[in-house]
Amino acid sequence: MAAVTQEEEYLEIVVELVPGGDRSFVTSWLDEHGFATQPLVVGALATGGAATVRRAFGVEPGERPPVPEALREHVASILLAPRKDWQRGR
């Protein structure tokens, strides 16, 4: 996984599995595409930079990522979490 630099925007993506979806397959795909992953009850939380989102999903930050064909059997939806203002309070 590539580290997110201070200059790059940090993003969180919630990946919701279909019932019976293969979590290990999905997290392996996400890891291979440069995301860090954490398990969630509904699927996985993938974190990474804006460039990682562009490469993996072909969308800009702020757009809803499509479910890639390789994951369609296992993933119900992919949602970009709302951006957080980490600079607030400075």
Backbone bond lengths (Angstrom), bond angles and torsions (degrees), N, CA, C in turn:
res aa  C-N    CA-C-N  psi(-1)  N-CA   C-N-CA  omega(-1)  CA-C   N-CA-C  phi
1 M - - - 1.453 - - 1.511 109.51 -
2 A 1.303 115.99 134.97 1.456 121.39 177.57 1.527 109.28 -81.01
3 A 1.323 115.99 139.38 1.461 120.60 178.18 1.520 109.61 -73.18
4 V 1.323 115.66 148.18 1.456 121.27 176.80 1.521 106.95 -88.57
5 T 1.322 117.26 121.91 1.456 121.22 -179.59 1.519 110.49 -80.46
6 Q 1.325 115.76 164.80 1.461 119.65 179.07 1.522 111.87 -62.22
7 E 1.333 116.83 -30.70 1.455 120.13 -178.57 1.529 111.87 -76.93
8 E 1.337 116.98 -20.39 1.458 120.95 -176.16 1.523 110.47 -94.45
9 E 1.298 115.63 144.98 1.451 121.24 179.60 1.527 111.06 -74.52
10 Y 1.330 116.65 131.10 1.454 123.69 177.88 1.528 108.56 -87.07
11 L 1.337 116.80 131.19 1.460 121.05 -177.77 1.517 111.28 -128.84
12 E 1.316 115.17 150.34 1.461 122.36 175.49 1.520 108.69 -121.08
13 I 1.326 115.48 135.03 1.457 121.28 -179.05 1.526 108.12 -126.31
14 V 1.323 116.03 129.18 1.469 121.16 176.16 1.525 107.39 -96.78
15 V 1.327 115.16 123.33 1.462 122.14 179.99 1.525 107.27 -109.05
16 E 1.327 116.37 112.58 1.461 122.13 -178.90 1.528 109.47 -94.48
17 L 1.329 115.19 124.91 1.459 120.11 179.25 1.523 111.40 -82.24
18 V 1.331 116.12 152.08 1.463 120.53 169.79 1.526 106.54 -75.56
19 P 1.325 118.73 157.56 1.463 119.38 175.64 1.531 110.01 -55.18
20 G 1.314 116.13 126.36 1.454 120.90 -179.31 1.512 114.46 83.90
21 G 1.359 117.25 2.58 1.460 121.12 179.74 1.527 110.81 -63.60
22 D 1.302 117.03 149.24 1.461 123.90 -176.91 1.533 109.90 -86.20
23 R 1.336 115.79 99.01 1.459 122.00 -177.82 1.531 111.46 -60.51
24 S 1.316 117.90 -41.49 1.469 119.96 -177.22 1.532 110.97 -66.31
25 F 1.328 117.91 -36.27 1.467 120.75 176.35 1.522 110.29 -63.31
26 V 1.327 116.15 -45.43 1.467 121.41 -177.96 1.525 110.56 -65.78
27 T 1.327 117.96 -46.59 1.464 119.46 -179.04 1.526 110.93 -66.77
28 S 1.313 118.20 -33.99 1.470 120.52 175.93 1.528 110.21 -63.46
29 W 1.332 116.92 -43.56 1.473 120.77 178.45 1.525 110.02 -60.89
30 L 1.328 116.38 -45.84 1.463 120.73 179.82 1.531 111.08 -62.35
31 D 1.325 116.39 -44.45 1.473 120.81 177.96 1.530 110.78 -59.88
32 E 1.322 116.80 -44.38 1.466 121.78 -179.91 1.528 112.16 -63.15
33 H 1.332 116.89 -24.44 1.457 121.46 -179.17 1.530 112.06 -97.65
34 G 1.342 117.48 11.85 1.454 121.50 171.42 1.508 117.52 96.77
35 F 1.325 118.20 6.62 1.463 120.73 179.21 1.521 111.13 -92.31
36 A 1.314 116.13 153.87 1.461 122.51 166.06 1.524 104.76 -94.43
37 T 1.318 118.13 141.69 1.461 120.08 -176.95 1.523 111.62 -126.69
38 Q 1.315 114.36 148.32 1.458 123.25 174.81 1.526 106.85 -133.23
39 P 1.334 117.57 139.33 1.463 118.67 178.94 1.530 111.80 -70.66
40 L 1.318 115.65 144.74 1.456 124.29 172.16 1.518 107.60 -126.69
41 V 1.304 117.45 160.56 1.461 120.70 177.32 1.525 110.58 -57.00
42 V 1.325 117.13 -40.38 1.466 121.55 -177.09 1.523 114.09 -85.76
43 G 1.336 117.34 -12.30 1.464 120.02 -176.59 1.505 111.94 165.69
44 A 1.355 115.55 -104.42 1.458 120.15 -177.89 1.522 110.78 -153.49
45 L 1.325 114.43 152.47 1.447 121.95 171.16 1.516 106.53 -105.19
46 A 1.325 116.42 122.93 1.462 121.63 178.76 1.517 107.75 -110.35
47 T 1.330 117.02 133.00 1.449 121.23 179.60 1.516 109.96 -124.49
48 G 1.309 115.00 146.67 1.454 120.32 179.24 1.511 110.60 177.52
49 G 1.287 115.80 -173.27 1.455 121.50 -179.04 1.515 112.55 -91.52
50 A 1.306 114.65 170.11 1.463 121.26 179.99 1.524 111.55 -58.99
51 A 1.338 117.33 -38.72 1.468 120.48 179.79 1.522 111.14 -64.25
52 T 1.323 117.08 -35.21 1.465 121.44 178.32 1.521 110.30 -65.25
53 V 1.325 116.63 -41.56 1.472 121.53 178.04 1.523 109.87 -63.24
54 R 1.322 116.78 -43.85 1.467 120.37 179.35 1.526 111.26 -60.01
55 R 1.345 116.49 -47.15 1.469 120.66 -177.89 1.527 111.66 -66.31
56 A 1.323 117.81 -44.06 1.466 121.23 -173.91 1.526 113.19 -76.20
57 F 1.329 116.78 -38.72 1.467 120.04 -172.35 1.518 114.67 -116.09
58 G 1.327 117.66 -10.79 1.454 120.59 178.62 1.512 114.42 70.53
59 V 1.340 117.62 26.27 1.462 121.57 178.34 1.516 109.75 -129.45
60 E 1.302 115.25 161.17 1.457 121.93 175.61 1.529 109.19 -86.60
61 P 1.334 117.25 152.23 1.465 119.44 173.59 1.525 109.69 -54.03
62 G 1.300 116.60 137.88 1.458 121.73 -176.34 1.511 112.54 101.17
63 E 1.336 117.78 -21.43 1.462 122.27 175.33 1.526 108.87 -91.98
64 R 1.305 115.72 151.21 1.465 119.78 178.16 1.531 109.34 -77.40
65 P 1.345 116.69 121.71 1.465 118.89 179.88 1.526 111.52 -69.07
66 P 1.322 117.76 138.30 1.464 120.64 174.72 1.525 109.44 -76.91
67 V 1.311 116.42 159.86 1.465 120.58 173.10 1.527 106.86 -80.33
68 P 1.334 117.72 116.52 1.462 119.48 179.45 1.529 111.30 -61.33
69 E 1.310 115.81 148.95 1.464 121.00 -177.86 1.530 112.20 -52.78
70 A 1.319 117.57 -39.10 1.462 121.49 -178.61 1.527 112.89 -63.31
71 L 1.340 117.29 -20.39 1.466 121.24 -176.72 1.528 114.06 -107.28
72 R 1.313 117.93 -5.60 1.476 120.88 -172.35 1.520 114.46 -57.99
73 E 1.299 117.57 -31.38 1.470 120.97 178.84 1.528 111.87 -68.27
74 H 1.332 116.96 -22.92 1.464 121.74 -171.76 1.529 114.42 -114.85
75 V 1.338 117.55 -20.41 1.465 121.38 -171.17 1.526 111.15 -114.42
76 A 1.345 115.08 129.39 1.464 121.01 177.12 1.527 111.12 -84.20
77 S 1.340 116.77 -41.45 1.465 119.76 -178.84 1.521 110.35 -160.20
78 I 1.325 114.23 159.64 1.458 122.11 175.24 1.517 106.36 -129.54
79 L 1.322 116.03 124.24 1.457 121.33 -177.91 1.518 110.18 -123.86
80 L 1.310 116.40 131.81 1.449 121.98 174.52 1.519 107.43 -81.91
81 A 1.333 116.82 121.39 1.463 120.53 -179.93 1.525 109.48 -66.50
82 P 1.331 117.55 149.43 1.466 119.75 178.54 1.529 110.43 -56.67
83 R 1.318 115.25 143.60 1.468 120.56 179.42 1.514 110.41 -66.35
84 K 1.326 114.96 145.56 1.459 121.06 177.12 1.521 108.35 -108.12
85 D 1.308 115.78 142.52 1.456 120.24 177.94 1.524 107.97 -93.55
86 W 1.325 115.47 94.63 1.471 120.86 -178.13 1.532 111.04 -74.77
87 Q 1.314 118.23 -14.60 1.454 121.52 -177.98 1.527 111.70 -86.27
88 R 1.323 117.69 -12.71 1.451 120.93 -177.38 1.525 109.56 -58.76
89 G 1.277 117.62 141.40 1.452 121.95 177.95 1.515 113.06 90.93
90 R 1.310 118.19 -0.76 1.470 120.74 177.12 1.495 110.21 -93.79
